[in-house]
Amino acid sequence: MAKKKRVRRFRVVTAVKELARERIGMPPPTQVVPDRKKRKQEKHKPTLGKLLEDT
């Protein structure tokens, strides 16, 4: 005997999201933003000679 299909409970949030998707369209896909804290730091500080060459 097949199980009876369960009736989903009405939720306002899902209803509003469905209406917005119909009217406006799907939101753009997410993009990964690089974390500034995990960015690789230089292993050594620049020497005085390098600083003078750059300027």
Buried (B, 14 or more C-beta within 10 A) or exposed (E): EEEEEEEEEEEEEEEEEEEEEEEEEEEEEEEEEEEEEEEEEEEEEEEEEEEEEEE
